[in-house]
């Protein structure tokens, strides 16, 4: 075999890539490589969603379901559920099964939900989850947790800025408004607007 030879060899259900290396031969499992590509594409897709400032956290979680599903060995069979703050987001046809893996979502050190992938009962194989998929699920949960944390901090900052603007506006109102009734009414209106900002987070 020549030193620069590269080819494919099929053995049973697995396809192997054969590469000649100086002084030795090396086998690389093509199927495993394809799985790693799917996993990287899944993580990349989640990164793109996280950058979407036009989407809220619930909208991102909903859009993440199919992205997460695409990273598994049998994406047409696996089901995904994301639970966050008492609400569940699931792929169509989600059903409970003992064949599941889950990882927690965290914010500020506290668990606020979880990401779960499920295969139907019975699963396509006796052990349907690859060892690498446990790491993938952990990475997905970590990235979604980071998104949740950053969005929470951003919303908190926006609310604080709104409160500070309301205080400034009330102070300006006190200086120029001489009639007590009008002062109270306008000040209450400014504070109500700030409360409205908080309720839409």
Order of alpha helices (4+ residues) and beta strands (2+ residues): beta-beta-beta-alpha-alpha-beta-beta-beta-beta-alpha-alpha
